[in-house]
Amino acid sequence: MILNKQSASLVLFFSLVLHSDAVWAAENQQSELAPSVSASDSSLRSYVKEETADSKNEQPAEENGEGKTWINNLVSTVAEKGAQVISANTDDQAPQYRTNASVFDISGVMLRMNVKQTMEAMQKRGYQRNSEKYEIPNFIRWRYEEQCRNQGVVGYERTEACVIKMAQKNNYQYVEQMVFNNFKNKENVHVYFTSNFTGNKAYRIVYMSEAANIKGSGAKADYLRNIKIYDFWKKINQKYGVPDNKEQVIWGLGENKPFLQAATGKLMLYDPMLLELDYTRMSREDQRFMNTDVYTF
């Protein structure tokens, strides 16, 4: 493989990156430690260093020095401390945030897109829909279950069918999650939607790639793995720029505003404000249900 003029940065990356494989915690926010660099790549490093020495004098000035620096600093920081990524709580670092993540997209999908727009965006990027999950808000489901039983419906399957029919009739059933796959590139995207109380809009988009998961522990496997990992972060820098929080790799305005968070081979675009609005409107609807004439005394 021919080494390009970015090999100087790549050498530093090789020595640290496998210690820095960031932790992925999507919902339960549990952390895992990244594997350490194997000893089998010493000969590869020697080869790369020799090539680097030859091309060092020819390397031009960096077009985006800040972008290069944050990638290398990220590697160093994570190697020393480990990274706790995909955390929904950004209040502690709120003053640091300045990027409006609501304008970002992942594979063409943006926050607050509806189901139709999401499917169109995914198809344009070569993704296929793998699964689709429907849901009914619990406070609606429980009330409909009671109504169905009062109508004489018995058995789990019949009760469930009755609840779904009533929910569809009143437009309470909605698409909660869609999963898309790009089998050619080993990529998948999970899109989570709010209820119909807020228009069934995307509030969370999770991207995962298996491209960097190369099996093997030899020099060749380490080299190819590191190349793909470095390329991932380089593309992140090109598309989204320098993160506002370089340690946790977060772009956003802080507090409950939309934010983007990255780990090696993974991305999450999240809008907690939209989800909170959805819960608020469901709570109001629940209160409306309570103001019914159940008692006659």
QUIKALIN-V89998 format. One record per residue. RES is the residue in three letters. OMEGA is omega in radians with two decimals (999 if undefined). Layout:
BEGIN
RES OMEGA
RES OMEGA
END
This chain:
BEGIN
MET -3.10
ILE 3.12
LEU 3.13
ASN -3.03
LYS 3.10
GLN -3.05
SER 3.14
ALA 3.09
SER -3.09
LEU 3.14
VAL 3.10
LEU -3.13
PHE -3.13
PHE -3.02
SER -3.04
LEU -2.85
VAL -3.09
LEU 3.00
HIS -2.93
SER -3.09
ASP -2.94
ALA -3.09
VAL -3.13
TRP 3.08
ALA -3.00
ALA -3.07
GLU -3.10
ASN 3.05
GLN 3.06
GLN -3.05
SER 3.06
GLU -3.13
LEU 3.13
ALA 3.11
PRO -3.14
SER -3.12
VAL 3.14
SER -3.10
ALA -3.02
SER -3.08
ASP -3.11
SER 3.13
SER 3.10
LEU 3.13
ARG 3.13
SER 3.13
TYR -3.12
VAL 3.14
LYS 3.11
GLU 3.12
GLU -3.13
THR -3.14
ALA -3.14
ASP -3.04
SER -3.04
LYS -3.09
ASN -3.09
GLU -3.04
GLN -3.14
PRO 3.08
ALA -3.11
GLU -3.14
GLU -3.13
ASN -3.05
GLY -3.13
GLU 3.13
GLY 3.12
LYS -3.07
THR -3.07
TRP 3.09
ILE 3.14
ASN 3.10
ASN 3.10
LEU 3.13
VAL -3.12
SER -3.09
THR -3.11
VAL 3.12
ALA -3.10
GLU -2.97
LYS -2.95
GLY -3.07
ALA 3.04
GLN -3.02
VAL -3.09
ILE 3.10
SER -3.08
ALA -3.09
ASN -3.12
THR -3.05
ASP -3.07
ASP -3.11
GLN -3.03
ALA -3.12
PRO -3.09
GLN -2.97
TYR -3.14
ARG -3.09
THR 3.07
ASN -3.06
ALA -3.13
SER 3.12
VAL 3.14
PHE 3.02
ASP 3.01
ILE -3.10
SER 3.10
GLY -3.12
VAL -3.14
MET 3.04
LEU 3.10
ARG 2.95
MET 3.06
ASN -3.05
VAL -3.12
LYS 3.13
GLN 3.12
THR -3.14
MET 3.13
GLU 3.14
ALA -3.13
MET 3.13
GLN 3.12
LYS -3.14
ARG 3.08
GLY 3.13
TYR 3.05
GLN 3.11
ARG -3.09
ASN -3.14
SER -3.13
GLU -3.08
LYS 3.10
TYR -3.12
GLU 3.04
ILE 3.11
PRO -3.04
ASN -3.09
PHE 3.04
ILE -3.12
ARG -3.07
TRP 3.11
ARG 3.11
TYR 3.08
GLU 3.12
GLU 3.12
GLN 3.14
CYS 3.11
ARG 3.11
ASN 3.10
GLN 3.09
GLY 3.12
VAL -3.14
VAL -3.14
GLY -3.07
TYR -3.05
GLU 3.13
ARG 3.11
THR 3.12
GLU 3.12
ALA 3.12
CYS 3.14
VAL -3.13
ILE 3.14
LYS 3.14
MET -3.14
ALA 3.11
GLN -3.14
LYS -3.09
ASN 3.07
ASN 3.08
TYR 3.10
GLN -3.08
TYR 3.07
VAL -3.11
GLU -3.07
GLN 3.03
MET -3.14
VAL 3.13
PHE -3.14
ASN 2.95
ASN -3.00
PHE -3.13
LYS -3.10
ASN 3.14
LYS 3.13
GLU 3.01
ASN -3.12
VAL 3.05
HIS 3.13
VAL -3.11
TYR -3.03
PHE 3.02
THR 3.13
SER 3.12
ASN 3.09
PHE 3.05
THR 3.02
GLY 3.11
ASN -3.08
LYS 3.13
ALA 3.10
TYR -3.14
ARG -3.14
ILE -3.09
VAL 3.13
TYR 3.10
MET 3.13
SER 3.10
GLU -3.04
ALA -3.08
ALA -3.12
ASN -3.14
ILE -3.12
LYS 3.12
GLY -3.11
SER -3.14
GLY -3.12
ALA -3.13
LYS -3.13
ALA 3.12
ASP -3.13
TYR -3.11
LEU 3.13
ARG -3.11
ASN 3.08
ILE -3.09
LYS 3.10
ILE 3.14
TYR 3.13
ASP 3.10
PHE -3.11
TRP 3.09
LYS 3.12
LYS 3.06
ILE -3.13
ASN -3.13
GLN -3.06
LYS -3.01
TYR -3.12
GLY -3.10
VAL 3.13
PRO 3.11
ASP 3.05
ASN -3.03
LYS -3.13
GLU 3.12
GLN 3.12
VAL -3.08
ILE 2.97
TRP 3.11
GLY -3.12
LEU 3.10
GLY -3.11
GLU -3.12
ASN 3.12
LYS 3.10
PRO 3.11
PHE 3.07
LEU 3.10
GLN -3.04
ALA 2.93
ALA -3.08
THR 3.14
GLY -3.06
LYS 3.10
LEU 3.02
MET 3.05
LEU -2.92
TYR 3.12
ASP -3.13
PRO -3.14
MET 3.12
LEU 3.12
LEU 3.10
GLU 3.09
LEU 3.12
ASP 3.11
TYR -3.14
THR -3.13
ARG 3.06
MET 3.11
SER 3.10
ARG 3.11
GLU 3.10
ASP 3.09
GLN 3.11
ARG 3.10
PHE -3.09
MET 3.13
ASN 3.13
THR -3.11
ASP 3.12
VAL -3.08
TYR -3.08
THR -3.11
PHE 999
END
